[in-house]
Every structure is written in C-alpha cells, then in structure tokens.
Amino acid sequence: MHSELSFIDLFLQASVLVKSVMLCLLGFSIASWTMIIQRSKALNKAKVQAEQFEDKFWSGADLSRLYKEISARGNVSGIESLFMAGFKEFARIRKSPDASPQAVVDGTHRAMRVALSREVDGLETHLSFLATVGSISPYIGLFGTVWGIMNSFIALGAVQQATLAMVAPGIAEALIATAMGLFAAIPAVMAFNRFSHSVEKIENSYGNFMEEFSSILQRQAITPRS
C-alpha cells in the first residue's frame, strides 16, 4: 500500500455512510473521555472528602457544633449530606415530647437513607453513558466496515480485471471504522468498570458511617432530654 494512503486520505475517500460512522464514533470517544476525566475528579473528591470528614467526626468533635459549622459553610455534598440529614431529623423528632427513642432512630435512619440514595445517584452520573459507548461502539464500527467492504466488492465486480490495488483502499477505509469503534469502546469499558468499583466502595463507606452514626444517635435518644 502506498504511503499516500494516510488516515485522512482514507477518511476522505470513504463513502458518506462510512464517514458518518467514523464521525459518530469520534464524537462518542470525545464525549466518553470528557466524562471519564469529570467522573475521575468527582470520585476522587468524594473519597478525599469522606476521609477528611470521618477523621474530624471520630476525633471527638461536638455533633451540634459540627452541624452548625457545616451548615454555615453551605454547599454540602457527599458524606456530609448524610450527617446533616441524620442530625437535622434527629433534632427535629426529639423536640416532640411524645417521640420514643425508637421513633427518633427510625426517622433519622430514613432521612440518611434518602440522602445516601441521592449521593449515590450523583456518583453514578454518566456511568450509563460509558456503558452504552462500550457496548455499542464496536457494533457501529463493524457496521461501517461491512458497508465499506460491501461497496468495495460491488465496485470490484463492475470491472473486467480485478487487482488487489483496486480493492485494498476500500477495505482499508472500511477497517478503520472497526478500529475507531474499538478505540471508543475499550477506554469506556475500562472506565465504567473502574468507576463502578469506586462507587461501590464509596457507597459501602457511606453505609458504614450511616450505621455507626445511627448507633450514636440511638444512644443519645435514650438519654434524658436536657
């Protein structure tokens, strides 16, 4: 194959449908890499924030003071949202003179479960898109390849004397579509698996904190009201 058959040349010589497939896969690749970078930063931030908050929480800080400090700062997210939701509900229910300790604990636990679900949904943002790109990109690329090879053989059948030089460019441009499909799919699949594992670990960390915090609130719920 001659040196002038570069990637750009093969793209320009491809049919309109194959060009559309290549551009679609290029768009998928750019979008998935953008989301990979964004999700990587978000998950790393959530892990660091959880570690810093738990260090402060288990250092013996006063819960009321910690609640006021986080409320004054605003922009609460991550594990702090669980703490805020649980302590706020705990303080609200405990104001009722008829509230039993079990009702206080159940109410705070439900509030933290809602906050946990909301935070996990935020951590899983765009993961479904990465899974979709990873699953369909090879098939889109294969469709472009099949179409390009089919056109090459149709054109080959219209000539009297067929040579490899006549069919090679068409097959090469068609195979690029498969290569681009794999180029888009492989990073998306790897990122999806990695991020899914990270989200699961963070969710377990949040769940453990929620249970431990519920135990603390349960002990406070059975103490006499001051």
Buried (B, 14 or more C-beta within 10 A) or exposed (E): EEEEBEEEBBBEBBBEBBBEBBEBBBEBBEBBBEBBEEBBEBBEEBBEBBEEBBEEBEEEEEBEEBBEEBEEEEEBBBBBBBBBBBBBBBBBBBEEEEBEBEBBBBBBBEBBBBBBEEBBEBBBEBBEBBBBBBEBBBEBBBBBBEBBBEBBEEEEEEEEEEEEEEBBBBBBBBBBBBBBBBBBBEBBBEBBEBBBEBBEEBBEBBBEBBEEBBEBBBEBBEEEEE
